[in-house]
Amino acid sequence: MRQKSGPRGTAEAHVKGIRRAMPRQRGAEEKIRIVPEGFRGDYSIAELRRREGIAESL
């Protein structure tokens, strides 16, 4: 038999939906880690963007 999800389950799902819709805020340390990788040329910029989840418009 299936258990009912109480108000807590719906609230958690709602919060997850909001977090997915919000752009990710990257800290300075994370930016300092990503940018030199682009300069080194080991990976293309497109590969770095996909790997890090950065939108093409940024």
C-alpha positions as CSV (number, residue, x, y, z in Angstrom):
1,M,0.0,0.0,0.0
2,R,1.3,3.5,-0.9
3,Q,2.0,5.9,2.0
4,K,0.6,9.4,1.8
5,S,3.1,12.2,1.6
6,G,2.2,14.7,4.3
7,P,2.6,18.4,4.2
8,R,6.3,18.0,4.8
9,G,6.8,16.1,1.5
10,T,5.0,18.7,-0.5
11,A,7.0,21.5,1.1
12,E,10.3,19.8,0.4
13,A,9.3,19.3,-3.2
14,H,8.3,22.9,-3.5
15,V,11.7,24.1,-2.1
16,K,13.5,21.8,-4.5
17,G,11.6,23.3,-7.4
18,I,12.5,26.8,-6.3
19,R,16.1,25.9,-5.9
20,R,16.2,24.4,-9.4
21,A,14.7,27.6,-10.9
22,M,17.2,29.9,-9.2
23,P,20.5,30.6,-10.8
24,R,23.5,29.1,-9.0
25,Q,25.6,31.6,-7.0
26,R,29.3,30.8,-7.4
27,G,31.8,31.8,-4.7
28,A,35.1,33.5,-5.5
29,E,37.0,30.3,-4.7
30,E,35.0,28.4,-7.2
31,K,35.5,31.0,-9.9
32,I,39.2,31.1,-9.2
33,R,39.3,27.3,-9.7
34,I,37.3,27.4,-13.0
35,V,38.9,30.4,-14.8
36,P,42.5,29.1,-14.9
37,E,41.2,25.8,-16.4
38,G,39.9,27.8,-19.4
39,F,43.2,29.6,-19.8
40,R,45.3,26.4,-19.7
41,G,43.5,25.1,-22.7
42,D,43.2,21.5,-21.5
43,Y,39.4,21.7,-22.1
44,S,37.4,23.8,-24.5
45,I,35.3,26.6,-23.0
46,A,32.2,24.7,-24.1
47,E,33.3,21.6,-22.2
48,L,34.0,23.6,-19.1
49,R,30.6,25.2,-19.3
50,R,28.8,21.9,-19.6
51,R,30.9,20.3,-16.9
52,E,30.3,23.1,-14.4
53,G,26.7,23.8,-15.4
54,I,27.3,27.3,-16.6
55,A,24.8,28.8,-19.1
56,E,26.1,29.7,-22.6
57,S,24.9,33.3,-22.2
58,L,27.3,33.8,-19.2
